[in-house]
Amino acid sequence: MSHFAIVAPPLYSHAVALHALALELAQRGHRVTFLTGNVASLAEQETERVAFYPLPASVQQAQRNVQQQSNGNLLRLIAAMSSLTDALCQQLPAILQRLAVDALIVDEMEPAGSLVAEALGLPFISIACALPVNREPGLPLPVMPFHYAEDKRALRRFQVSERIYDALMYPHGQTILRHAQRFGLPERRRLDECLSPLAQISQSVPALDFPRRELPDCFHYVGALRYQPPPQVERSPRSTPRIFASLGTLQGHRLRLFQKIARASASVGAEVTIAHCDGLTQAQADSLYACGATEVTSFVDQPRYVAEANLVITHGGLNTVLDALAAATPVLAVPLSFDQPAVAARLVYNGLGRRVSRFARQQTLADEIAQLLGDETLHQRLATARQQLNDAGGTPRAATLIEQAIAGSESVS
């Protein structure tokens, strides 16, 4: 049996997905050690085979900086990401040698894991907890809000936006380049240049992506990384539609947006449950009832609430969207940051939901809600997407792919 180390950014949604994968690998007899922050609640579930290694103070501080900037200025966030990659590249070699790991499982958003693995001659697997970072000519980057198109104007827009993105990411790219050179590796500057040649595993599925033509043979869509299968809930007919609204763990503080969602839902005669993920004070949460909310809570059994809802209103985080697709529940995306605008664009392209600006008026939001609640044409597309998710294999298939890649130390197609 193998000993895996997991390297990931300090983002809770990423840690949850990777923790599910760790539990699956542990169940198969492997050992897994997390080398990431923001997993305090997960660390309480530490077992003999799933451990959480205490990282050096320099790495912990860099991780806190990334967390603090997640809702702040983009340039400061990029600087924080660069500092974290730098700290990890300095500290990981000694840690990995001390732990005597056999292989790494690396979140695509943290290139330090792949750089250090390659420097030490360790096999590594890339995991896309967000949209995959693989680039293709003719496709917008997975952080851009653009819809899929093939006309010259759109292709030009994609090219220009890619250059702008790379310019903004220059500090991070220089950090990647500097450590690649220090480790004696071929030059690289971008996240997509740090992917595993053995296996690249994505939480997404083709039904939630733009048409792909140039993915490597070692790329695999496996669907949501969950330890428990999605609940099998029959959505009973209701005279009053039910809505579930969440803005994720990083955006749950947006009181005004929640107020607008509550008022818009009530105006179309719908009940709405709001999960703010500890982002609101008790007084703020209570104020949402006066706006029309039916239930307001910090955390819920999200897959079950999503499965029982007639509509999900979300920031467009991939985990929440995958929960919705697993339940064949339509989605109204209100993207806020990171890859959320890109997730929303893919939802709309595949006919699985709609998107609306966070700055939209209450009436505009209500109109979008009413349109989705009354759109009978969505059901077949949602059923197809759910079947694709079910067939993708999920966490067990991801674990099998990892085992195959490590066993042969060659690309798994």
ROKOL-914037 format. One record per residue (C-alpha): residue number from 1; z, y, x. Coordinates in nm, 3 decimals, always signed. Layout:
SITE; NUM; Z; Y; X
...
END
This chain:
SITE; 1; +0.000; +0.000; +0.000
SITE; 2; -0.073; +0.357; +0.112
SITE; 3; +0.134; +0.671; +0.156
SITE; 4; -0.043; +0.977; +0.010
SITE; 5; +0.046; +1.343; +0.056
SITE; 6; -0.058; +1.596; -0.209
SITE; 7; -0.151; +1.951; -0.103
SITE; 8; -0.207; +2.205; -0.380
SITE; 9; -0.160; +2.573; -0.467
SITE; 10; +0.173; +2.669; -0.629
SITE; 11; +0.032; +2.666; -0.983
SITE; 12; +0.225; +2.474; -1.246
SITE; 13; -0.076; +2.346; -1.442
SITE; 14; -0.227; +2.204; -1.123
SITE; 15; +0.104; +2.042; -1.028
SITE; 16; +0.135; +1.875; -1.370
SITE; 17; -0.211; +1.718; -1.342
SITE; 18; -0.147; +1.600; -0.987
SITE; 19; +0.197; +1.467; -1.083
SITE; 20; +0.032; +1.248; -1.346
SITE; 21; -0.198; +1.113; -1.076
SITE; 22; +0.100; +1.057; -0.844
SITE; 23; +0.282; +0.855; -1.111
SITE; 24; -0.026; +0.639; -1.165
SITE; 25; -0.057; +0.571; -0.792
SITE; 26; +0.315; +0.497; -0.769
SITE; 27; +0.285; +0.249; -1.054
SITE; 28; +0.025; +0.068; -0.842
SITE; 29; +0.268; +0.040; -0.552
SITE; 30; +0.171; +0.344; -0.343
SITE; 31; +0.400; +0.619; -0.216
SITE; 32; +0.321; +0.984; -0.289
SITE; 33; +0.478; +1.295; -0.134
SITE; 34; +0.418; +1.641; -0.282
SITE; 35; +0.366; +1.926; -0.037
SITE; 36; +0.345; +2.209; -0.289
SITE; 37; +0.570; +2.463; -0.457
SITE; 38; +0.648; +2.559; -0.818
SITE; 39; +0.732; +2.201; -0.915
SITE; 40; +1.107; +2.234; -0.971
SITE; 41; +1.095; +2.073; -1.316
SITE; 42; +0.873; +1.796; -1.181
SITE; 43; +1.098; +1.743; -0.878
SITE; 44; +1.374; +1.647; -1.121
SITE; 45; +1.160; +1.341; -1.193
SITE; 46; +1.158; +1.233; -0.828
SITE; 47; +1.149; +0.856; -0.789
SITE; 48; +1.154; +0.611; -0.503
SITE; 49; +0.775; +0.635; -0.477
SITE; 50; +0.712; +1.001; -0.577
SITE; 51; +0.890; +1.249; -0.349
SITE; 52; +0.888; +1.628; -0.303
SITE; 53; +0.906; +1.737; +0.059
SITE; 54; +1.101; +2.058; +0.137
SITE; 55; +0.851; +2.290; +0.302
SITE; 56; +0.933; +2.538; +0.581
SITE; 57; +1.051; +2.886; +0.483
SITE; 58; +0.722; +3.046; +0.592
SITE; 59; +0.525; +2.827; +0.352
SITE; 60; +0.771; +2.877; +0.067
SITE; 61; +0.748; +3.254; +0.107
SITE; 62; +0.368; +3.239; +0.111
SITE; 63; +0.375; +3.027; -0.205
SITE; 64; +0.604; +3.277; -0.379
SITE; 65; +0.365; +3.557; -0.285
SITE; 66; +0.076; +3.371; -0.449
SITE; 67; +0.282; +3.317; -0.764
SITE; 68; +0.387; +3.683; -0.775
SITE; 69; +0.028; +3.804; -0.739
SITE; 70; -0.119; +3.562; -0.994
SITE; 71; -0.101; +3.834; -1.261
SITE; 72; -0.156; +4.126; -1.028
SITE; 73; -0.419; +4.295; -0.818
SITE; 74; -0.710; +4.069; -0.722
SITE; 75; -0.726; +4.186; -0.362
SITE; 76; -0.353; +4.126; -0.317
SITE; 77; -0.392; +3.779; -0.466
SITE; 78; -0.672; +3.697; -0.221
SITE; 79; -0.455; +3.822; +0.065
SITE; 80; -0.168; +3.603; -0.058
SITE; 81; -0.397; +3.301; -0.082
SITE; 82; -0.517; +3.367; +0.272
SITE; 83; -0.159; +3.386; +0.400
SITE; 84; -0.069; +3.058; +0.229
SITE; 85; -0.369; +2.878; +0.377
SITE; 86; -0.274; +3.018; +0.717
SITE; 87; +0.089; +2.904; +0.687
SITE; 88; -0.010; +2.556; +0.571
SITE; 89; -0.264; +2.513; +0.851
SITE; 90; +0.011; +2.595; +1.099
SITE; 91; +0.281; +2.374; +0.947
SITE; 92; +0.103; +2.075; +0.792
SITE; 93; -0.003; +1.890; +1.110
SITE; 94; +0.356; +1.832; +1.222
SITE; 95; +0.473; +1.755; +0.867
SITE; 96; +0.201; +1.497; +0.806
SITE; 97; +0.267; +1.327; +1.138
SITE; 98; +0.641; +1.322; +1.063
SITE; 99; +0.578; +1.167; +0.720
SITE; 100; +0.328; +0.917; +0.860
SITE; 101; +0.092; +0.955; +0.565
SITE; 102; -0.221; +0.746; +0.536
SITE; 103; -0.434; +0.990; +0.334
SITE; 104; -0.429; +1.325; +0.155
SITE; 105; -0.501; +1.422; -0.203
SITE; 106; -0.612; +1.785; -0.186
SITE; 107; -0.651; +2.036; -0.467
SITE; 108; -0.988; +2.210; -0.416
SITE; 109; -0.820; +2.549; -0.443
SITE; 110; -0.617; +2.497; -0.123
SITE; 111; -0.850; +2.432; +0.173
SITE; 112; -0.567; +2.387; +0.424
SITE; 113; -0.525; +2.027; +0.313
SITE; 114; -0.881; +1.929; +0.394
SITE; 115; -0.888; +2.123; +0.722
SITE; 116; -0.572; +1.958; +0.851
SITE; 117; -0.672; +1.613; +0.725
SITE; 118; -1.004; +1.636; +0.906
SITE; 119; -0.834; +1.765; +1.221
SITE; 120; -0.593; +1.469; +1.220
SITE; 121; -0.862; +1.217; +1.135
SITE; 122; -0.701; +1.135; +0.799
SITE; 123; -0.911; +1.049; +0.493
SITE; 124; -0.877; +1.294; +0.206
SITE; 125; -0.983; +1.318; -0.157
SITE; 126; -1.069; +1.645; -0.333
SITE; 127; -0.932; +1.704; -0.684
SITE; 128; -1.065; +1.977; -0.913
SITE; 129; -0.772; +2.064; -1.141
SITE; 130; -0.968; +2.374; -1.245
SITE; 131; -1.347; +2.390; -1.279
SITE; 132; -1.515; +2.223; -0.978
SITE; 133; -1.609; +2.462; -0.698
SITE; 134; -1.937; +2.284; -0.612
SITE; 135; -2.218; +2.541; -0.593
SITE; 136; -2.574; +2.498; -0.716
SITE; 137; -2.871; +2.735; -0.715
SITE; 138; -2.923; +2.872; -1.063
SITE; 139; -2.561; +2.832; -1.176
SITE; 140; -2.293; +3.101; -1.191
SITE; 141; -1.981; +3.041; -0.986
SITE; 142; -1.690; +2.876; -1.172
SITE; 143; -1.498; +3.204; -1.179
SITE; 144; -1.774; +3.410; -1.340
SITE; 145; -1.796; +3.482; -1.715
SITE; 146; -2.174; +3.441; -1.736
SITE; 147; -2.347; +3.215; -1.984
SITE; 148; -2.601; +2.959; -1.868
SITE; 149; -2.955; +3.093; -1.847
SITE; 150; -3.271; +3.026; -1.648
SITE; 151; -3.459; +3.356; -1.673
SITE; 152; -3.516; +3.568; -1.363
SITE; 153; -3.271; +3.836; -1.468
SITE; 154; -2.990; +3.582; -1.512
SITE; 155; -3.067; +3.408; -1.184
SITE; 156; -3.059; +3.743; -1.008
SITE; 157; -2.723; +3.819; -1.171
SITE; 158; -2.583; +3.488; -1.048
SITE; 159; -2.701; +3.555; -0.692
SITE; 160; -2.560; +3.908; -0.682
SITE; 161; -2.226; +3.799; -0.829
SITE; 162; -2.203; +3.521; -0.571
SITE; 163; -2.249; +3.770; -0.288
SITE; 164; -1.986; +4.001; -0.438
SITE; 165; -1.743; +3.710; -0.476
SITE; 166; -1.794; +3.600; -0.116
SITE; 167; -1.738; +3.957; +0.002
SITE; 168; -1.412; +3.979; -0.193
SITE; 169; -1.302; +3.642; -0.053
SITE; 170; -1.384; +3.749; +0.305
SITE; 171; -1.017; +3.749; +0.422
SITE; 172; -0.967; +3.396; +0.293
SITE; 173; -1.298; +3.288; +0.443
SITE; 174; -1.195; +3.424; +0.782
SITE; 175; -0.870; +3.228; +0.766
SITE; 176; -1.063; +2.909; +0.688
SITE; 177; -1.306; +2.981; +0.972
SITE; 178; -1.033; +3.060; +1.223
SITE; 179; -0.846; +2.735; +1.163
SITE; 180; -1.165; +2.528; +1.153
SITE; 181; -1.245; +2.664; +1.499
SITE; 182; -0.887; +2.609; +1.617
SITE; 183; -0.903; +2.246; +1.503
SITE; 184; -1.242; +2.195; +1.667
SITE; 185; -1.420; +2.146; +1.334
SITE; 186; -1.766; +2.266; +1.224
SITE; 187; -1.769; +2.624; +1.096
SITE; 188; -1.692; +2.683; +0.728
SITE; 189; -1.571; +2.975; +0.522
SITE; 190; -1.582; +2.873; +0.155
SITE; 191; -1.386; +2.638; -0.069
SITE; 192; -1.696; +2.434; -0.150
SITE; 193; -1.749; +2.377; +0.223
SITE; 194; -1.408; +2.207; +0.246
SITE; 195; -1.468; +1.926; -0.005
SITE; 196; -1.416; +1.559; +0.070
SITE; 197; -1.715; +1.347; +0.174
SITE; 198; -1.536; +1.041; +0.030
SITE; 199; -1.464; +1.139; -0.331
SITE; 200; -1.456; +1.459; -0.535
SITE; 201; -1.274; +1.409; -0.865
SITE; 202; -1.294; +1.658; -1.152
SITE; 203; -1.068; +1.689; -1.456
SITE; 204; -1.369; +1.815; -1.650
SITE; 205; -1.653; +1.628; -1.821
SITE; 206; -2.024; +1.710; -1.860
SITE; 207; -1.959; +1.822; -2.219
SITE; 208; -1.756; +2.110; -2.074
SITE; 209; -1.995; +2.210; -1.798
SITE; 210; -2.334; +2.369; -1.750
SITE; 211; -2.626; +2.137; -1.665
SITE; 212; -2.572; +2.000; -1.314
SITE; 213; -2.856; +1.873; -1.096
SITE; 214; -2.721; +1.869; -0.742
SITE; 215; -2.376; +1.713; -0.750
SITE; 216; -2.314; +1.471; -0.461
SITE; 217; -2.295; +1.098; -0.530
SITE; 218; -1.923; +1.105; -0.450
SITE; 219; -1.856; +1.352; -0.736
SITE; 220; -1.688; +1.204; -1.044
SITE; 221; -1.599; +1.353; -1.382
SITE; 222; -1.288; +1.163; -1.497
SITE; 223; -1.151; +1.391; -1.768
SITE; 224; -0.794; +1.507; -1.810
SITE; 225; -0.534; +1.388; -1.561
SITE; 226; -0.249; +1.286; -1.790
SITE; 227; +0.015; +1.017; -1.750
SITE; 228; +0.038; +0.958; -2.124
SITE; 229; -0.274; +0.907; -2.339
SITE; 230; -0.346; +1.179; -2.596
SITE; 231; -0.161; +1.132; -2.927
SITE; 232; -0.354; +0.956; -3.201
SITE; 233; -0.283; +1.196; -3.484
SITE; 234; -0.477; +1.202; -3.807
SITE; 235; -0.523; +1.565; -3.906
SITE; 236; -0.426; +1.556; -4.273
SITE; 237; -0.609; +1.784; -4.517
SITE; 238; -0.416; +2.107; -4.572
SITE; 239; -0.464; +2.395; -4.809
SITE; 240; -0.332; +2.628; -4.538
SITE; 241; -0.499; +2.596; -4.197
SITE; 242; -0.274; +2.554; -3.896
SITE; 243; -0.332; +2.734; -3.564
SITE; 244; -0.171; +2.668; -3.228
SITE; 245; -0.171; +2.959; -2.982
SITE; 246; -0.075; +2.954; -2.614
SITE; 247; -0.168; +3.170; -2.316
SITE; 248; -0.039; +2.924; -2.056
SITE; 249; +0.249; +2.939; -1.811
SITE; 250; +0.130; +3.249; -1.623
SITE; 251; +0.026; +3.468; -1.918
SITE; 252; +0.301; +3.400; -2.170
SITE; 253; +0.444; +3.751; -2.126
SITE; 254; +0.159; +3.919; -2.314
SITE; 255; +0.352; +4.028; -2.622
SITE; 256; +0.088; +4.264; -2.763
SITE; 257; -0.179; +3.996; -2.748
SITE; 258; +0.051; +3.748; -2.922
SITE; 259; +0.124; +4.011; -3.189
SITE; 260; -0.247; +4.060; -3.247
SITE; 261; -0.303; +3.683; -3.268
SITE; 262; -0.018; +3.647; -3.520
SITE; 263; -0.145; +3.931; -3.741
SITE; 264; -0.505; +3.812; -3.727
SITE; 265; -0.406; +3.454; -3.814
SITE; 266; -0.190; +3.566; -4.105
SITE; 267; -0.467; +3.792; -4.235
SITE; 268; -0.696; +3.490; -4.286
SITE; 269; -0.420; +3.287; -4.452
SITE; 270; -0.340; +3.061; -4.159
SITE; 271; -0.008; +2.941; -4.021
SITE; 272; +0.029; +2.997; -3.647
SITE; 273; +0.263; +2.841; -3.392
SITE; 274; +0.297; +3.045; -3.073
SITE; 275; +0.416; +2.889; -2.747
SITE; 276; +0.496; +3.158; -2.490
SITE; 277; +0.612; +2.928; -2.206
SITE; 278; +0.928; +3.132; -2.138
SITE; 279; +0.722; +3.447; -2.097
SITE; 280; +0.904; +3.642; -2.370
SITE; 281; +1.264; +3.742; -2.427
SITE; 282; +1.433; +3.612; -2.741
SITE; 283; +1.400; +3.954; -2.905
SITE; 284; +1.029; +3.970; -2.825
SITE; 285; +0.976; +3.617; -2.955
SITE; 286; +1.163; +3.699; -3.277
SITE; 287; +0.946; +4.007; -3.330
SITE; 288; +0.641; +3.784; -3.370
SITE; 289; +0.773; +3.650; -3.700
SITE; 290; +0.738; +3.999; -3.848
SITE; 291; +0.374; +3.990; -3.736
SITE; 292; +0.304; +3.672; -3.931
SITE; 293; +0.389; +3.390; -3.691
SITE; 294; +0.512; +3.070; -3.854
SITE; 295; +0.684; +2.927; -3.546
SITE; 296; +0.757; +3.081; -3.206
SITE; 297; +0.887; +2.872; -2.919
SITE; 298; +0.888; +2.851; -2.541
SITE; 299; +0.743; +2.506; -2.486
SITE; 300; +0.621; +2.235; -2.722
SITE; 301; +0.468; +1.891; -2.702
SITE; 302; +0.133; +2.063; -2.657
SITE; 303; -0.101; +1.763; -2.701
SITE; 304; +0.064; +1.681; -3.035
SITE; 305; +0.061; +2.039; -3.164
SITE; 306; -0.303; +2.074; -3.061
SITE; 307; -0.392; +1.748; -3.233
SITE; 308; -0.230; +1.861; -3.557
SITE; 309; -0.391; +2.207; -3.551
SITE; 310; -0.716; +2.314; -3.714
SITE; 311; -0.777; +2.565; -3.434
SITE; 312; -0.643; +2.639; -3.086
SITE; 313; -0.629; +2.995; -2.955
SITE; 314; -0.592; +2.990; -2.579
SITE; 315; -0.647; +3.188; -2.261
SITE; 316; -0.904; +2.925; -2.164
SITE; 317; -0.694; +2.732; -1.914
SITE; 318; -0.862; +2.400; -1.844
SITE; 319; -0.557; +2.188; -1.932
SITE; 320; -0.522; +2.342; -2.279
SITE; 321; -0.895; +2.320; -2.344
SITE; 322; -0.896; +1.952; -2.244
SITE; 323; -0.606; +1.889; -2.483
SITE; 324; -0.813; +2.050; -2.758
SITE; 325; -1.123; +1.843; -2.679
SITE; 326; -0.913; +1.525; -2.668
SITE; 327; -0.810; +1.603; -3.026
SITE; 328; -1.152; +1.734; -3.134
SITE; 329; -0.989; +2.066; -3.221
SITE; 330; -1.208; +2.379; -3.202
SITE; 331; -1.112; +2.649; -2.952
SITE; 332; -1.108; +3.026; -2.962
SITE; 333; -1.082; +3.137; -2.599
SITE; 334; -0.932; +3.472; -2.501
SITE; 335; -0.989; +3.454; -2.123
SITE; 336; -0.759; +3.651; -1.897
SITE; 337; -0.799; +3.551; -1.530
SITE; 338; -0.895; +3.288; -1.270
SITE; 339; -1.161; +3.047; -1.400
SITE; 340; -1.078; +3.116; -1.767
SITE; 341; -1.386; +3.334; -1.838
SITE; 342; -1.602; +3.057; -1.689
SITE; 343; -1.430; +2.790; -1.900
SITE; 344; -1.490; +3.005; -2.208
SITE; 345; -1.859; +3.043; -2.121
SITE; 346; -1.894; +2.665; -2.094
SITE; 347; -1.714; +2.614; -2.425
SITE; 348; -1.957; +2.846; -2.600
SITE; 349; -2.263; +2.697; -2.426
SITE; 350; -2.169; +2.347; -2.542
SITE; 351; -2.089; +2.460; -2.897
SITE; 352; -1.722; +2.360; -2.884
SITE; 353; -1.572; +2.697; -2.968
SITE; 354; -1.606; +3.071; -2.934
SITE; 355; -1.475; +3.342; -2.705
SITE; 356; -1.339; +3.688; -2.775
SITE; 357; -1.225; +3.968; -2.549
SITE; 358; -0.851; +4.023; -2.507
SITE; 359; -0.929; +4.388; -2.590
SITE; 360; -1.090; +4.299; -2.924
SITE; 361; -0.955; +4.465; -3.236
SITE; 362; -0.736; +4.263; -3.471
SITE; 363; -1.014; +4.250; -3.731
SITE; 364; -1.262; +4.116; -3.475
SITE; 365; -1.013; +3.846; -3.379
SITE; 366; -0.957; +3.761; -3.746
SITE; 367; -1.332; +3.734; -3.804
SITE; 368; -1.367; +3.491; -3.512
SITE; 369; -1.078; +3.281; -3.642
SITE; 370; -1.226; +3.268; -3.991
SITE; 371; -1.568; +3.171; -3.858
SITE; 372; -1.430; +2.882; -3.654
SITE; 373; -1.210; +2.756; -3.937
SITE; 374; -1.510; +2.750; -4.168
SITE; 375; -1.768; +2.607; -3.926
SITE; 376; -1.838; +2.247; -4.030
SITE; 377; -2.112; +2.208; -3.767
SITE; 378; -1.852; +2.201; -3.489
SITE; 379; -1.709; +1.862; -3.583
SITE; 380; -1.989; +1.641; -3.453
SITE; 381; -2.007; +1.821; -3.118
SITE; 382; -1.629; +1.802; -3.083
SITE; 383; -1.634; +1.431; -3.168
SITE; 384; -1.898; +1.374; -2.899
SITE; 385; -1.692; +1.564; -2.642
SITE; 386; -1.380; +1.367; -2.735
SITE; 387; -1.566; +1.040; -2.691
SITE; 388; -1.692; +1.154; -2.353
SITE; 389; -1.335; +1.234; -2.249
SITE; 390; -1.216; +0.894; -2.368
SITE; 391; -1.493; +0.719; -2.176
SITE; 392; -1.443; +0.919; -1.854
SITE; 393; -1.146; +0.708; -1.748
SITE; 394; -0.883; +0.977; -1.690
SITE; 395; -0.595; +0.918; -1.452
SITE; 396; -0.644; +0.541; -1.408
SITE; 397; -1.006; +0.589; -1.303
SITE; 398; -0.910; +0.871; -1.066
SITE; 399; -0.652; +0.644; -0.902
SITE; 400; -0.907; +0.363; -0.869
SITE; 401; -1.159; +0.598; -0.708
SITE; 402; -0.896; +0.713; -0.461
SITE; 403; -0.804; +0.355; -0.373
SITE; 404; -1.170; +0.264; -0.322
SITE; 405; -1.234; +0.569; -0.104
SITE; 406; -0.932; +0.506; +0.115
SITE; 407; -0.989; +0.131; +0.143
SITE; 408; -1.341; +0.167; +0.279
SITE; 409; -1.315; +0.517; +0.429
SITE; 410; -1.664; +0.578; +0.296
SITE; 411; -1.816; +0.775; +0.011
SITE; 412; -1.749; +0.633; -0.336
SITE; 413; -2.044; +0.674; -0.570
END
